[in-house]
Amino acid sequence: MVIRFRDYGKRFADFEQEILVRCPQFDAYGGLRLRIAKVLTVNSEQSSLSSIKRITCQHCSYTKQQSKDGNRKAALLLWQNHYRNKRNSRYGILEQFFGLPLWLQISCCGQVLWAYNEAHLNFLESYVQSRLRERLPDDSLGWHNGSLASRLPRWIKLTQHREKVLQKIQQLKHRL
């Protein structure tokens, strides 16, 4: 049986409604068990470029919201300027809105496998386990290279890494 993946043009921004990160307050106190906080989109009816993000932790009630004038463009510039230094930090990959370490990240095949949330993990899993990968043209744009599947790094796409990547995805799912 052939497992098929069809790329319907899902974009990276489609997974930004909820991002799982390490709680900054709990981490600052040197907690033995790390806590998950969530970065949520407050006004999702607007475009992602102007949406306001809020971080909340259900365990310690930590809450912080992006300022109204601090839109995603400013956050992206800050993230891009500091990304090279921060990605090699002890925290690994950081999310771009508050600069917090992602909860779902693990070393895999000499790289870092990461995801924003469970839906993102499921997308990666369905892509990696498929033996047949199809791309469909967008109704309005036609053939384009903006989908998440077309932007995945080569090491994730390689057949020789398939079993290892799927194993690491299962380990990340156990963290949820």
N, C-alpha and C positions, 0 to 999 in steps of 0.2 A: 504494500500500500504506500502510495506517495503522499507525503505530508506537504500541503501546498500553503504558501503564504502569498497573499495578494496585497500589494501596496496601494492603499486607497488615498494616499497623499497625506497621511497623518503627519503633522508637524510637531516640532519640539514644544512649541507653545501650547499644544493641546494637553500636555501633561503638567502645566504650571499652575493649575487650579489649587493643587495641594502638594507641597513639597515637604518631605520628612527630613528634619535636621536634628542635630544634637542640641539639647537645651543649653543655652549659654549660662544661665543662672546656676543650674545644677552642676554643670561642668566646672564653673568657677570655684565652687566649694569643695572640689575634689571628691565628688561622690563615687562610691565604689561601683555602683551600677548606673550607667548612663541612662538618661531619659530622652524620649522622643518629644520634640516640639514640632509644630506644623506651621508652615508659611502658607497662608491662605489668601486668595484673591477676595477683596472686600466688595468691590463693585464690578462684578463679572459681566454686567450688561454693556460695559464700555469696552473699547479695544484694549488689548494687552499692553499696548504702549502707554496708555494713560491710567491703567488700573492701579489701585492702591493695594499694597501688600501689608498683611498683619501677621506677626508671629505670636503663637500662643502655645503654652505648655499646660497640659491637663493635670500634671503631677504637682507642679509648684506654683501654678497660676501666673507665671511670667507672661507678660504681654507687651508687645511693642509694635507700633504702627509706623509705616513710612509716612513722612511728612507730605502734605498735599502738594508741595512744590517739588518734592524729591521723586520725580517719576522714574520709570524704568530706564530711560535713556541716560540719566545722570548715574544711576546705579550701575548700568552696564559699563560706562566709561571708567568708573572707579574700579569695577571688577577687572576690566581688561588691563588697566594700569598696574594692578597689584597681582594679577593672576600668576605670572611666572614665579614670583616669590612665594606666594601662598600655596600654590599647588604642591610644592615640595616641602611644605611644612609638615609637622607631625600629625596634622588633622586630615591630610589628603585633599580630596576635591571639595571645594566650597561652592555653595549656591550663590547666585549673583545679586540677590536683593539685599541681604543683610550680611553676607560674607561668613555664613555659618557652615560648619562641616556637614555634609550630607550623611544621613543615617544609613542609607543603603549604598555602601561601597566596600569593595573587597579586592584584594590583589588577585590577578588572574593572567596567566600567560605573559608575565613580565610587565603588565599594564594594570590600570585600575578599572575594574568593571563597576559602574555606578548606575543608579536609577533614582528618579525623584520620588516615586510612589509605587504602589502595587500595580496600578494600570500600566505604568512604564515598564515594570519588570515583566508583566504578562506579554507586552508587545515584543520585548527583547527575546523572551523565551519562544514565542511563536515564530519569530524570524529565524532564530538560530536553529531550532529543531526541524525546520522545513527543508526538504530536499529540492523542492521546486519553488522558485521565487519569481513572482510576476509583478510587473509594474503596469499600471493602467494610466492612460492620459487623463488629466484633469479636464472637467467639462469647460471651464472658462480659460484655463491657461494652456491646455494641450500638454505636450511632453515638457516636463521641467525637472529640475534637479533640486527642488526645495524640500522634498519629503524627508522625514527622519530616516527611513530605511535606506535612502540613497546617500545619506550623510554618515552612516555608521562607519567606524574605523575598520580598516581592512582586516585586522587581527580577529575581530568578532565574526567576520564573514567567512574566514577560512575554514574549510572542512576539517583540517587537522586539529583545530581548536574546539570543534563542536561539542564533544563530550565534556571537556574541561569547563567550558563556558556554561553549559547547562547545569553542571554540578555546582558551580559557584552561584548561579541564579537560584538554585534550590536552597543553598545556604543563606542567601539574602532573604528569601521568603520566610525562613524560620525566624528571622529577626523581627518580623512584623507582629 
